[in-house]
Amino acid sequence: MPNKHNEVKEIDFEIEGGKELHGSVTTKSSKNAAVVLLCASLLNKNTTTLKNVARIEEVNRLVEVLESIGVSVKWEGESIVIKPTGKINLANIKTESAQKTRSILLFLGPLLHHFEEFDLPQAGGCKLGTRTVRPHLFALEKFGVSIDAKTDHYHVKRKFLEPAEIVMYESGDTATENAIMAAALIPGKTTIKYASANYQVQDLCFFLEKLGVKIDGIGTTTIMIHGVKDINTPVTYEPGEDPIDSMLFLSLAATNNSELEILRAPIEFLELELLKLEKMGFKYSLSEPYFSHNGRTKLVDIKTYHSSLVALEDKIEARPYPGLNIDNLPFFVPIATVASGQTLIHDWVYENRAIYYTELQKMGAEMILADPHRLYVTGPTKLRPVDMACPPALRPAAIILIAMLAAPGKSTLRNVYSILRGYQDLANRLAALGARVKANVNTNT
């Protein structure tokens, strides 16, 4: 594990692909829940303990930001303990860390309760094209907040905060979370319509409930937050499991035709993905459901079996929950390369992500990029090994890794920081399934 104040050095993955995998893997806790809960800890004047937090680079960047503004953050095993140490000082904010993550946007809602006026560095993270922040701005302005997006920062002003009825401009996860966090410390009832009901939004609501904030409509697109004047409660919370982590291994099993057991999968956020796979001929079974440590997220164990896949006649596209998850859509691309027939992947959310998918053409995948959002994939294809640079986007990087694991021979994926942003200890987890993956530190950086 890297020093908490330093980023990892450039790391390459060396892969010997084409090996059938076997064994079991346990789903990690939610990356997206961890990042919003770190930001939500700023609402609490008391100690917040987050258990079983993924040690990933996205979390590391936010920890660095919190420490730089005067918050005490300590790892205790797999838990993070966050303690306020007095007045937050944004003058010392670690801009370099903030600009490496889009999650910095999630500081907007909590910081409204610390300052009447402040600046926040512009968001970074995956390079996926134009990603508007207008949904955040339009939601927060209903509370009496003014946000001016400058070239490299946001200038935020407010006087009196008041509860509101908000219609979300877009049903985005982080925009909904910002509105919820702002509402939590505004006494009175705030109603958010067309809200995201996704897994990380639900985790945020469960966390706030433990802090005494009553929330109606969790898991629906209309959420009512009964804000409180003050939060000063020691709290311990464990986020639910990550459906995107489970989906990586489902994609790996399907692409590599391997029999795996994926433990602790959050089934309510994977049901449609599994249905699509089932209609493609993917064979699997589910255990009886049980609950996560947070007592709210429903889990199952998934067993996958050898399957012969065919392309769906209908396009595969994502939409806000309860649709097929936007972050799970990319994992159908490597699957489509081994399915008989032509699959249309429609990634309408991001301008650039489908372009990254075409990197699989270097491995022999047969693809036609219809436009920046639509990709036709024809299979089955015998994938071949390749040496290539990792794209600067988490999910496209992950699907290249999956394809490399399926391609017989030696591949190298260079500078895998994008993957490390979202997946903890992935090389070792894959090796435990029989994959030949070696992480090498590039000494030429």
N, C-alpha and C positions, 0 to 999 in steps of 0.2 A: 504494500500500500504506500502511495507517495506521501511525502511530508504534507501536512495539512495546508501549508502556506505555499506549496509549489505544485504546479501542474505536472502530470506525468511527462516523461520524455517521449519522443516519437517512437511508437511501437508498431512493428509489422507482425502480421500473422502469416506463418508458413504452414501450408495445408497440404496434406497428402489425401486427395479426395477419392471418391468412388468406393468407399468402404461402407458396407451395411452397418447401421448403428443398432444398438440394443440397450436395454436397461431402463432405469427410471430417473426422472429429473423433477425437482421440486420448484414450483413457481415462486419467484421472488416477490417481495412486497412491491406495491405500486410506486413506480418512479414519479408519475405525475401527481399522485397524492402526497408523496414526500415533499416535493418542492412547494406545493401550495400550503402544506401544514407548517413548513419552516417559516414561510411568510406570515401565516396566520398567527404564529406565536407572538408576533409583535402586538397583537390585540390584548395579550394577557400580561398583567403587571406582575404575575407570579411565575413560578417555574413550570416550564412545559417539558415533558419527557416524551419523546417519540421513540417507540420500540421497533426493532427489526427494520431499520432504515437501510435501503440499498446504498452501498458505498460506491457511488458512481460519480462521474465528473460533473454532471449537472448539480448534484447535491454539494459537491466540493466547492463549486463556484459560489453558490448561495451562502454557504457557511463562511466563506472568505468575506463576502459582502456584509453579512451580519456582524462578524467580528470587527470589521473595519469601521462600523458606525457605533461601536460601543456595546454590543451585546455579547454576553458570555456564552460560548457554544463549546461543549465538550463531548467527545465520543466516550461512551462507557460500554465497551463491548460493541454490540450491534445497535445500541441505543444512542440517541443524541439528547443531551440535556441543555436546554436553553434558558438562561437566566437574564432578566433585565438588570443592568448595572447602574441605572440612572438615566439621565437625559441622552437621547440619541443624537449623535453628531454626524450630520450628513456631509459636513465639510471634508471629512476624512474617508469618504466612501471609496472603496477600491474599484475605480472605474474600469480597469482592465478586466477584472472578473465579471463585473456587471454586464459589460458589452459582449461577453462570450455566451450569454444565455438569454433567451427570450423570456424566461421565467422572471426576470427582473421586473417585468410589467406587474407582477403580482404584489409588488411593494406599494403600488398606488393606493389600493383600498385601505390597508392598515396605516400607512403613513399619514393619511388624511386626519387621523385622530391624534397625531403627534405634532403636526405643524399646520399653520394657516397658509403657509406659502413655502414651497420647496422645489428643488430641481432633482430630476432622476435621470441617469444616463439612458440613452437610447438602447432598445433591446437588440440582442444579437441572436445567436443560436444557429439552427439549420438554415442553409441558403436555399430557399424554396420559392423564390420569386417575391412578388409584392404581397405582403401580409399586412392588411390594414389594421390600425389600432383604433379606428373610428368606433367600433362597437364598445370598447372600453370608455372612450370619451363621452359618447352619447349616453351611456348608462350612468356614469358618475355625475354628469352635469345635472341630472334630475335631482340629485341630493343638494345641489347648490355649489358644485365644483366647476372650476374653469381650468381646462388643460390646453396648453399651447405646445404643439409638437415642433421643436426647433430642429436644427440640422443634426445635433449630436445629443440632445437631451429633451426631456419634457419639463415644461414649467407649469407648476400646479398651484392654484390659488383657491381658497375657499374662505367664507366667513362663517355663517351659521349653517350647520348640517341639519337636514330635516328628512323625515321618512318620505317615501315616494312610491308611486306606482310606475313601474318601469316596463316598457316593451323593448325587449332586446332587439337591437338592429340586426344582429346575427346571433344564432344560437351557439356561440362559441364557448368552450370550456373555461378558458382563462378570463374572458370578459364576464361571464356569469359569476365566477369565483370572486372577482374584484367587487362586483356589485354586492354579493353576499357579505364579504368582509367589511365593506363600508357600512352596510345596513346593521351589522351585528352590534355596533356601538352607537347607534342612533336610536334613542328611546322611541317606541311606537312601532306600528306595523308597516313594513315595506313589502310590497307585492312585486315579484319579478315574473313577467309573462314571456313566453317563448324562450325560457331558460334552457340551458343544457342540463340534462339529467344523467350525464355520464358518470362513470365510476369514481373519478377523482372529485367531482362536485359532491357526490353523495358522501365520500369520506370527509370532506370539509364540513358538511352539515352534521355528520355524526360527531365530529370533534367539537364543533361549536355547541352542540347540545350538552356535551359533558361540561362545558364551561358555563352552562346556565342560560343559553340562548335558545328559546323555543322556536322551532322551525316546522311549518306545516308544508306538506306536499313534496317531501323528499322522494326523489325517483320519478317525479312528474315534471312537466314543462311549466307549471305554475307553482312558484315557491313563495311562501309567506314567512318573512323573518320578523320575529317580535324582538326588536333591538333592546338592549339594556344600556344603562348609563355607564357601567363600569364592569370590568372583568379583572378579578384579582383572586384566582383560584389555582392552586397547584393541581396539575392534570397530567395523567399518563394515558397515552393513546397509541394503538398499533394500527397502522394503515392496512387496508385490505390487500389482497394479492393482485398482481398486475396481469390483466388479460392479454396485453401486448407481449409480455414475456411468454405466456402460455402459447400464444399464436406463433411465435418464432419456432417453437419445437413442433407444433402441428405442421407448419410449413416444411420443416426439415424432414419430418416423418413421411409426408406425402411426396416431396421432391426426391427423397432418397429411398423411397419404398422400404421403410424401416419400421420395425415393431418396437414402439416406445411406450412407456407409461409416464404420463404427465400428471404429477400430483398437485393437489391444491389449486385447481384451475377455477377461476370465478365464472361459473357457468352462465349466469344471467347476462354476461357481457361477451359471450362466445356462441350463443345459441344459433344466431343467424349464420355466422361463419361456418359452424359445423353443419348446418343444413345445406349450405351451398356445396361444401365438400362432399357431403353424403350424396347429393345429386350428381356429383362428378364421379362417383364410384368409390369414394374413400370409405374404408371400413374402420369402425371404431366402436368402443363400448364405454359406458359411463357407470361409475359407482353410484351408490346412494348418496344424495347430497348431505352436506354437513356445513357447519358455520366456521368462518374465520375467527381469529382471536379477538377481533373487534365485536363479535357477536352479531354482526349485521350482514356481512358479505357471504353469500351462499357459494360453497365450493363443491367440486367433484374431482375424482381421479379419472383421467381419460386413458384408455388403452387403445393404441393404434395397431392395425394389422396390414399385412401385405395387400396392396390394392392395385387395380388396373384402372387408370383415370381417363375420363373423356371430357372434352370441353363442354361447357354449358352453352346452350343455344342463346341464352340471354346474356347481356353485358353484366359485368361485375362492377358495381360502383358502391360508394360509401355515402353515408349521411349521418347526421347527428343521432345519438342514441334515442330510440332503440333500433336504429339501423345498423348496418355493418360498419364497424368502427373505422374511422378515417385513417387511423394509424395501423390498422390491420390489413387494409386494402393492398399495400405493396407486397405482402407475403403471398398473395395469389399469383404474382408474376412468375417466380420460379416454379410454382406448381403448374402453371399453364404451359411451361416449356416441356413438361413430361406428359401432358394430357393429350390424347388423340383429338385432333380438330383445331379449330381456331377460336380463341378466346378474346373478347373485347374487354379491356380494362379501361374504365372511365374514371380518371382521377380529376374531378372537376374543381377540387378545393384549391390546389396549388398550381401555379403556372409552370414551374420547373421540374416538379417531381417525376412526371412521366418521362421527361427527357433523360433523367438519371437511369431510369429503367433500361434504356437502350444500351447501357454499358454491358448488359448480358450478351449483346451481339458479339462482343469480343470473345465470348466463350462458345460461340456457335449457335446461339438462340436465334430463331427465325422470327423477326419482328418487323412491323410497319408502324411508324409513328404517324398517325393521321393528322394530329395537331398537338399543341402543348399539353392537352388533357387526355387524349385517347390513343391507346396503344393496342394493336392487334398482335397476338402471340399465336404462332402455329406450332403444334407439337405432334408427336413427341420428337424431341431433339436429343441427340447424344452430346452433352455438354463437354467441352474440352478445357484443360487447365490453362491458366493465364497468369501473368504478372502485371498487376495494375494498381494504381493509386486509389485509395478509398475516397468516395465522393463526400463532400462536406454536408451530408444530411444523414440522419440516424437510420431511418428505415430503409432507404435505398442502399446504404452501406451494408445493413444486415442481410438483405436479400442476395447481395453479391457473395457474401460469406456462405450462405446456404447453397447457392449454386456451385461454389468452389468445393464444398464438401461432397456434392453429388458428382463432380467431374473427375473421372479417373486421372490420376497423375498429380504432379506437384504444382500448386498455385501459390502465389504470394499476394497478399493484400496489404498495401503499404499505408502507414500512418493511420491507424484505426481509431484515432481520437473520437471520431463521430460515433463509433460503436460504444466506446467507453463512456460516453455521455449518458447512455441509457441502459447498459447491461453490465452487471457486476460479475467479475471472475468468469467471463464467458468461455475463455479458452479451456480452463480446467473443467467447467461443467460439461463442455462438449467432449473433452478427453475421457471423462467418466462414462460416456456413452459409447466409447470405442473410436471416436473421431481422432484423427492424427492432426492436431493443431498445436503449433508452437508459437509462443509470443516472444519476439526478439526485440530488444531495445536497439534502435538504430543509433549507432555511435557517431554517425556523420552529421547529426543535427547540432 
